[in-house]
Amino acid sequence: MDSFGLTRSQMTACVQTELDRLAHEGSRNIEGQLSLFDFGDASAAGPSIYIPDIAEYPDSQKLGYEKEMVGIYLSGNPLASYTKIISEVATFDMSEASDILALSGSDALDDNKQVAMCGMVTDKKTGYTKKKTMMSTVSCEDLSGSFEVLLFGKNFDTFNRFIEKNKPYLFVGRRQMREGGELSMFADCCFELTDDPSLISRIRNDRSYQTALRERDGGQIARPSQPVITKETVAPKEPVQQAAVLAPEDNKEHVMRIHYSGKPDSKGFARLLNFLAYFHGNMAVEILFESDKSITRLDDICRIAPDEAVLNKLAELVGAENIEMI
C-alpha cells in the first residue's frame, strides 16, 4: 500500500481508530436506532480519516514487519547495508552450505567445524534442556538462507539477554545438521553488527573467532578474505571443447584452464574458488577472464583433483565448454 502516499506507520496508526468508528456506526444503524438527522442530504461528505503526523518506521523495523506478516522480505534485505563487514568477518554462509549439500550431502556439514556466520535474527525461543537448565533457539537468516543458533549454559547467561529480533549478529560456534536437514550452530559467542569502527578489532581478538579462522584456513573449504590468486596476462590458447569429462594423460603435466565471464570479486567466482579448494588435488588451475582475456594462475590451495566425477561436477558449475586442459 506504499502507493497510497502515506507511510506505513501512519496507515497502521489509523487502523484501530477506523475500526472503532466503523463498529460504532454499525451499532447505531441497527433497526430502531436511526435518528432524525440520518435522513439529511445523502450527498453530504462522508467522515474524514485523521492521519497522524508521525515518522516512518526505521528500515530494519519495516523489513521485520514484512517478514513477520508475509514470510519474506519485500522492500529489500536488512543485511544489505552490512555486506562490507560481513565479507570481512564471516567464515561461512548458507551459500557455501548449499554448495556442500549439493556436492557432498548433509554429512559433510555435520562435522562440528568452528564457523563464524552473520545473520539477521528472525525469532528467538527460550526453553529448558533435559537437565532443566535454560536454553535459547535463535532463528537467523543470511543473504542466502536460514540457520539456527543454540545457546546453552554459560553462553546462554552471557549472550541471551542482548539478542533481539530483527537485529544482525555475528555468531561463532560449532556447526552441525539437525533432524530435518537444518543447519544449526552451538554458539560460543556472538557480536551485534554495528557501525562501531572498533567492532572488527574486538571480533578478531576473540579466541572462538580465531579458532574459526584457523579451521577455515586449514580445512577443506577455503574462503580467504583476500584473493588467493596471482595475476599474469598471457595470450590465451584455443579452448578444447567438452574437456571437463576427459582425464589427463599420465605422462604429461596438465593445467586446467577455466573460461570465466564474471568478475573476480563476484559471489560466483568465490563459489568457484570454494569448489576448487574443496576438491583439492595436484592439478594446477588457471582462470581466463573473458572480459579482458587475461589469465590468472590460482594459488596451490585451489589445485583440483582431476578425476571424472569431480570434473563433471565442475562442468555443471561453469559449463563443460568453458573448461580446457593445456
C-alpha positions in Angstrom: 0.0 0.0 0.0 3.0 2.3 -0.3 1.4 3.8 -3.5 -1.3 5.4 -1.3 1.1 8.2 -0.5 1.1 7.6 3.3 3.8 6.0 5.4 3.2 2.5 6.8 3.4 3.9 10.3 0.6 6.4 9.5 -1.6 3.7 7.9 -1.0 1.4 10.8 -1.8 4.1 13.3 -5.2 4.8 11.6 -6.3 1.2 11.6 -7.6 0.9 15.2 -9.3 4.3 15.1 -11.2 3.4 11.9 -12.2 0.0 13.2 -13.6 1.6 16.3 -15.5 4.2 14.2 -17.0 1.5 11.9 -18.1 -0.6 14.9 -19.8 2.4 16.4 -21.6 3.2 13.2 -22.7 -0.4 12.9 -24.3 -0.3 16.3 -26.1 2.9 15.6 -27.5 1.6 12.3 -29.4 -1.4 13.7 -33.1 -1.3 13.4 -34.8 1.4 15.6 -31.5 3.3 16.2 -31.7 5.8 13.3 -32.0 9.4 14.3 -33.8 12.3 12.6 -30.5 13.6 11.3 -29.8 10.4 9.4 -32.4 11.5 6.8 -30.4 14.5 5.7 -28.7 15.2 2.3 -27.3 11.8 1.1 -24.7 13.7 -0.9 -23.1 15.2 2.2 -19.4 14.5 2.6 -18.5 11.3 4.4 -16.4 11.2 7.5 -12.8 12.1 7.1 -9.9 10.0 8.4 -7.5 11.5 10.8 -3.9 11.0 9.6 -1.3 11.4 12.4 1.9 13.2 11.6 4.4 10.6 12.7 7.7 9.4 11.3 8.0 6.2 9.2 9.3 3.0 10.8 13.1 2.5 10.6 14.1 0.3 7.7 15.0 -2.6 9.9 11.6 -2.5 11.7 9.7 -2.2 8.5 11.5 -5.1 6.9 11.0 -7.1 10.1 7.2 -6.5 9.9 7.3 -7.6 6.3 9.0 -10.9 7.3 6.6 -11.4 10.2 3.4 -10.8 8.1 4.2 -12.5 4.8 7.2 -14.7 5.5 9.6 -12.9 3.1 11.3 -9.5 2.8 9.6 -7.3 0.1 11.3 -4.0 0.1 14.9 -5.2 0.5 17.1 -7.3 2.8 18.1 -5.9 6.2 21.6 -7.3 5.8 22.3 -5.4 2.6 23.8 -2.5 4.5 26.2 -4.8 6.3 27.7 -6.6 3.3 31.1 -5.0 3.8 31.6 -6.1 7.4 30.0 -9.5 6.6 32.6 -10.0 3.9 35.4 -9.2 6.4 34.4 -11.3 9.4 32.2 -14.2 8.2 34.0 -17.5 7.5 30.9 -19.4 6.3 27.4 -18.7 5.0 24.4 -20.5 3.7 25.5 -20.1 0.0 28.5 -22.3 0.8 26.3 -24.7 2.8 24.1 -25.1 -0.2 27.1 -25.9 -2.4 28.4 -28.5 0.0 24.9 -30.1 0.4 24.6 -30.4 -3.4 28.1 -31.8 -3.9 28.7 -34.0 -0.8 25.4 -34.3 1.1 24.5 -33.3 4.7 27.2 -35.5 6.3 29.8 -33.1 5.1 28.2 -30.3 7.1 27.6 -32.4 10.2 31.3 -32.1 11.2 31.4 -29.9 14.3 33.6 -27.4 12.5 34.0 -24.0 14.1 32.5 -21.3 11.9 31.6 -17.6 12.1 28.2 -16.8 10.4 26.4 -13.5 10.1 22.6 -13.4 10.2 19.5 -11.4 11.0 17.6 -12.7 14.0 14.0 -13.6 12.9 12.9 -15.4 16.0 14.0 -16.4 19.5 12.5 -19.0 21.8 13.6 -19.7 25.3 13.1 -23.1 26.9 14.7 -25.8 29.1 17.1 -28.7 28.4 16.5 -32.2 29.7 18.7 -31.2 32.7 16.3 -28.4 33.5 18.8 -25.7 32.5 17.7 -22.7 30.3 18.5 -22.6 26.6 17.6 -20.4 23.6 16.9 -21.4 20.0 17.6 -18.4 17.8 16.4 -18.4 14.2 18.6 -16.5 11.7 18.8 -15.6 8.1 21.7 -14.5 6.0 21.6 -13.3 2.4 21.3 -16.9 1.0 19.3 -18.9 3.5 18.3 -19.7 7.1 20.0 -21.4 10.0 19.6 -21.7 13.8 21.8 -20.9 16.7 21.6 -22.7 20.1 22.7 -21.2 23.4 23.3 -23.3 26.5 24.8 -22.9 29.9 27.2 -20.0 30.5 26.8 -18.9 26.9 23.1 -18.6 27.4 23.7 -16.5 30.6 26.2 -14.3 28.7 24.5 -13.7 25.4 20.8 -14.4 25.5 19.9 -11.2 27.2 21.1 -8.9 24.4 20.0 -10.9 21.4 16.9 -9.3 19.9 14.7 -10.0 16.9 15.3 -8.0 13.7 18.9 -7.2 14.6 22.0 -8.5 12.8 24.7 -10.5 14.6 27.9 -12.5 14.0 27.6 -15.9 15.7 30.7 -18.1 16.3 30.3 -21.8 17.2 30.3 -25.4 16.1 28.1 -26.3 13.1 26.0 -29.5 12.7 22.9 -30.7 10.9 19.8 -31.2 12.9 17.0 -33.7 12.1 15.0 -32.3 9.2 18.1 -31.1 7.3 18.5 -27.7 9.0 22.0 -26.2 9.7 22.5 -25.5 13.3 25.2 -24.0 15.5 26.2 -24.4 19.1 27.2 -20.8 19.8 30.3 -19.9 21.8 30.0 -16.1 21.3 28.2 -13.5 19.3 28.6 -9.9 18.4 26.0 -7.4 17.3 26.9 -5.9 13.9 27.1 -2.2 14.1 29.0 0.8 12.6 31.4 0.8 15.6 34.9 1.1 14.0 36.4 -1.0 16.8 34.0 -3.9 16.2 36.2 -5.8 13.8 39.2 -5.5 16.1 37.1 -6.9 19.0 35.9 -9.8 16.8 39.4 -10.7 15.6 40.8 -10.7 19.1 38.2 -13.2 20.3 39.5 -16.7 20.9 36.5 -18.5 19.5 36.7 -16.4 16.3 40.4 -17.2 16.0 39.6 -20.9 16.1 37.0 -20.4 13.3 39.7 -18.7 11.2 42.2 -21.5 11.8 39.7 -24.2 10.9 38.6 -22.3 7.8 42.2 -21.9 6.6 43.2 -25.4 7.5 40.0 -27.2 6.5 38.6 -28.3 3.1 36.7 -25.2 2.3 38.9 -22.2 1.7 37.2 -18.8 1.6 40.0 -16.2 2.1 39.2 -12.6 2.8 41.9 -11.7 0.2 42.2 -13.3 -3.2 44.3 -16.4 -3.3 45.3 -15.7 -6.9 48.3 -14.1 -8.5 47.6 -12.4 -11.8 49.6 -12.6 -15.0 48.5 -11.8 -18.6 49.3 -14.2 -21.4 47.9 -15.0 -24.8 45.0 -17.5 -24.4 45.0 -20.8 -26.2 42.2 -22.1 -28.2 39.7 -24.0 -25.9 39.3 -27.7 -26.1 35.5 -28.3 -26.0 34.0 -30.8 -23.5 37.3 -31.2 -21.8 35.6 -31.5 -18.4 34.9 -35.2 -18.8 38.4 -36.0 -20.1 41.1 -37.3 -17.8 44.6 -36.1 -18.5 47.3 -38.3 -19.8 49.6 -39.8 -17.1 52.8 -38.9 -18.8 52.1 -35.2 -19.2 51.6 -32.5 -16.6 48.4 -30.7 -17.5 46.9 -27.4 -16.3 43.2 -26.8 -16.2 42.1 -23.5 -17.7 38.6 -22.3 -16.9 37.0 -19.6 -19.0 35.1 -17.2 -16.7 32.8 -14.5 -17.9 32.1 -12.9 -14.5 34.2 -10.6 -12.3 36.9 -11.8 -9.8 35.0 -10.1 -6.9 31.7 -11.7 -7.6 29.9 -14.3 -5.5 30.1 -16.7 -8.4 33.8 -16.5 -8.5 34.1 -17.0 -4.7 31.9 -20.1 -5.1 34.2 -21.4 -7.8 37.3 -20.9 -5.6 35.5 -22.8 -2.8 34.7 -25.7 -5.1 38.3 -26.0 -6.3 39.6 -25.8 -2.7 37.1 -28.4 -1.5 38.1 -30.9 -4.2 41.8 -30.2 -3.6 44.3 -32.2 -5.7 47.5 -31.8 -7.7 46.4 -30.2 -10.9 47.1 -26.5 -11.3 44.2 -24.3 -12.4 44.1 -21.1 -14.4 41.2 -18.7 -15.0 40.8 -16.9 -18.3 38.7 -13.8 -17.7 36.6 -13.3 -20.9 36.3 -9.5 -20.2 39.9 -8.7 -20.9 41.3 -12.1 -22.0 43.7 -12.1 -19.0 44.8 -15.4 -17.4 45.1 -15.9 -13.7 47.1 -18.7 -12.2 45.3 -19.7 -8.9 47.2 -20.4 -5.7 48.1 -24.0 -4.9 45.2 -24.3 -2.4 42.9 -24.3 -5.5 44.6 -27.1 -7.3 42.0 -29.7 -8.2 41.7 -33.4 -8.2 41.1 -34.3 -11.9 39.0 -37.4 -11.6 36.0 -37.8 -13.8 33.4 -37.3 -11.1 34.9 -34.0 -9.9 35.3 -32.8 -13.5 31.7 -33.5 -14.3 30.6 -31.6 -11.2 32.8 -28.7 -12.3 31.2 -28.8 -15.7 27.8 -28.5 -14.1 29.1 -25.4 -12.2 30.8 -23.5 -15.1 29.8 -25.3 -18.2 31.9 -28.0 -20.0 32.5 -25.7 -22.9 34.4 -23.3 -20.6 37.0 -25.9 -19.4 40.1 -26.9 -21.3 43.3 -28.9 -20.5 46.5 -27.4 -21.6 
